[in-house]
Amino acid sequence: MTSPLALFGGPKLIPTPLAHFSTIGADDIAAAVAVMETGVLSAYIGAPGPGFMGGPRVRALEAAAAARFGVRHALAVNSWTSGLIAAVGAIGIEPGDEIITTPWTMAATATAILHFAGIPVFADILPDTFNIDPRCVEALVSPRTRAILAVDIFGQSADMAALRDIADRHGLKLISDSAQAPGAMVGDRPAGTLADIGGFSLNYHKHIHCGEGGILVTDDDRLAERLALIRNHGEVVIQSEAAEDLANILGYNFRMGEIEAAIAAVQLTKLEERVASRQRAADRLTSALRELPGLTPPYTPQGLTNVYYVYGMTLDTDALGVSRNRIAEALRAEGVPAVMAGYQNIHLLPAFRRRIAYGTGGFPWTSPFASIERHYGPGLCPVAEKLHAETFLGLNLCLNAFGDADVDVVAEAFRKVWANLDALRDAEPIRAHG
Ligand SMILES: Cc1ncc(COP(=O)(O)O)c(C=O)c1O
């Protein structure tokens, strides 16, 4: 006999909120203080000279990141949003060019494309990994396609081999938004390093962070040079008059400060430990939840590792006879933290549906440069839309510590909800949470 659900007035299974995930230790604090004591909080100069590439902490972070991820170049930026904008600019996109990306991401992936008057084209996702579906990408390649911008959603790599194949056959660049997947592996290569340009977010919620920041990675010398120019007012240092050298390098300041760089360098040394703790939590959760009927735990394809920024599940709501939103509501009522009922569908945001980016006239979609009409709205990405509306259930693992005891009590809350499915089925519809 199980106790009644907290949703229906029963005792709450997790009465005290779980501890937040805190990543800052004495070593991070010491690193920040050491920078303060120098009095030089940023050593960048937006002019020709040694200061153009940043100060000693920025460079040390870049050297450590290049070694850690096994790439020729790592460039620190003040956010991964800045990194994405720099990446799109660096590949030499022209106004009206298209970049194929995924609707299941944070908005910055798609808006980075708009920064250069490019047109985001959304390909549907795979129902098991939630990453971009290469077959949908291939179907959307047009004469205007310039690149594929894949996202390693929730902590595991998109199918980079298939995307690379498409990119090579159509002469496209491949960019990887690995914001959520630092430390994830594709065979023996780190996620983020299989694209022409990839990189990671260092914002507060990520595995490793310095408040705000990002790291770009590339093996391509020319792209690295262009990224560095876009990062720091490149227009003032370029002597060439060639259009292809000057293009897309106008007026940005994406420079990371010395304090953030010093913290990020310490954080980088903790990546292994953070990844291991997330994987341990996720594996423990999976052992418990895989017995629940109608629930599919995260799926990781052969050869990949998942670093579990989010623990992403799907529900067979037909078999369960209860809606995903109602199950999420019941879990939240039991005190399960960070329950996600759905994720994002960027193609359904008002800015995209109404095609309003610059001014009110629909630019860049309505500009003469954009030779293909692209519209956004329901039906464009049916797999992503159904997952978001009905079947995806996530746990935002990045928000809480999720030690063994936390995982066990969360699993217990799931079991309690599953033991009370009849009561949920019989109950009146409950207000849905997005
Ligand atoms: C997939 C993805 N792309 C881009 C970003 C933007 O990164 P930042 O917050 O560092 O600008 C995020 C941040 O959450 C993200 O998860």
The ligand as an ORCA input file, in Angstrom:
! r2SCAN-3c Opt
* xyz 0 1
  C      23.024     24.552    -26.444
  C      23.415     25.920    -25.973
  N      23.860     26.798    -26.881
  C      24.235     28.033    -26.517
  C      24.178     28.458    -25.212
  C      24.597     29.849    -24.859
  O      25.721     29.829    -24.021
  P      26.069     31.077    -23.095
  O      25.033     31.155    -22.012
  O      27.434     30.788    -22.543
  O      26.060     32.290    -23.932
  C      23.716     27.568    -24.231
  C      23.603     27.999    -22.825
  O      22.830     27.456    -22.059
  C      23.317     26.268    -24.623
  O      22.867     25.380    -23.728
*
